[in-house]
C-alpha cells in the first residue's frame, strides 16, 4: 500500500534544491578553497595562488602549471635555493612534479612525499646541499645508515647535532626543529 | 524495559559501533603521512562503491511511486534497508573525520541525517505494519470480503499522518544529499583530475 506524499512536496523540493545548488555555486566561485580544497595550502603557496593557477579543469595540478613559476629562469635567479641540480635533472627526465610533491596538507606540512625525502626541504637549507646525492649513495636507502656518504656535509651535520644526529634519529628534522628554525627548540 | 525499547537501544548501540568502527578503520588506514586514505585509489573506489550501493536504495521508492498497484515488495525493501546502511558506511570509510571543504562536509552531514531518519522511518514503518495487520485480522474476523478489507486498509493508511510527515523529511533530505554528493564528485574530478 503506497502512501501518496503531500502534493506540494516535489515543487518545494525542486525549488529548495535549486536554491541550494545555485547558492553553493555562487559562494564557491567567490571562495573556492573553502568549498573544495581538502586542506590548507602550505606556507610556500598560501595567499599567493588561485586554484586555477595550479589546477587545470579535470586534469588536476599539472607539471606545466608548476613550471610556470618554478621555471629554469627561477632556479637561475635564486642560486641560494636548493636543490637546483636535482630538479634540473628531473625536468630533463620529464618527471611529473606530483611524483615527489604534494599540497593541501596544512600550512607547516612538508610538500615532499615522505618515502622520497623524509627530511623535507629543511635539510637542504641547513646543509647548503643541492640534492640527495650530496649526502646519500645514489639517493636511495641502502642499509641501516641509509647509504650515507662519509663527506664534509654529513660529518658537519653529525657534529652539529652533538650526538642527537645519530642513525635512526636523523630522518624527521621537525621532531626537534619545530617551526623550521635552525636552532633546536627542545630543551632550550 | 519493553521489547520495543530494547530493540531501539540495540539499534542505537549498533549505529554507534558502526560509525566508531568506520572512523577508527579510516584513521588507521590514513597513518601514512603522505595523504589520507580517502585520497588514495582504494579510498576513491570505496567512495564510488558506497555511492553505487546508496543509489541502489532508490529502486524501492521508485517502484512504490511508479507501480502503486503492485503488492508491497519485501525484497526491495530489504535492499533499501541494507543498501541504505552499507553504502553510507563505505562512504564514511572513504571520508573519515577529515573536515575541511564545505561541499563534502555538507554531503557527509546530510548523508548522516538521511541514514538516521531512515532508521527512525524503519521503526515507524514496523509499527504501522503491525497496526495494519491487527486491523486486517479484525476486519477478516468480522467477515468482510478481501477487496473490502484492502479498501478499508488503504483508507486507513492514507490517514497515517506520522508516516506522511516522516516522508516529507526523509525524501527531500535524500535529494539534498544526492545533489551535494554529485557536487562533491564533480568538484573532486574538476580540481583533482579524472
Interface residues (C-beta under 8 A of the other chain):
Chain A: X1 X2 X3 X4 X5 X6 X9 X12 X13 X16 X17 X20 X21 X24 X28 X34 X35 X36 X37 X38 X39 X40 X51 X55 X56 X57 X58 X59 X60 X102 X105 X110 X113 X114 X115
Chain B: X32 X33 X34 X35 X36 X39 X64 X65 X68 X72 X98 X100 X101 X102 X103 X106 X132 X153 X154 X157 X158 X160 X163 X164 X167 X168 X171 X172 X175 X176 X179 X180 X183 X187 X189 X190 X191 X192 X193 X194
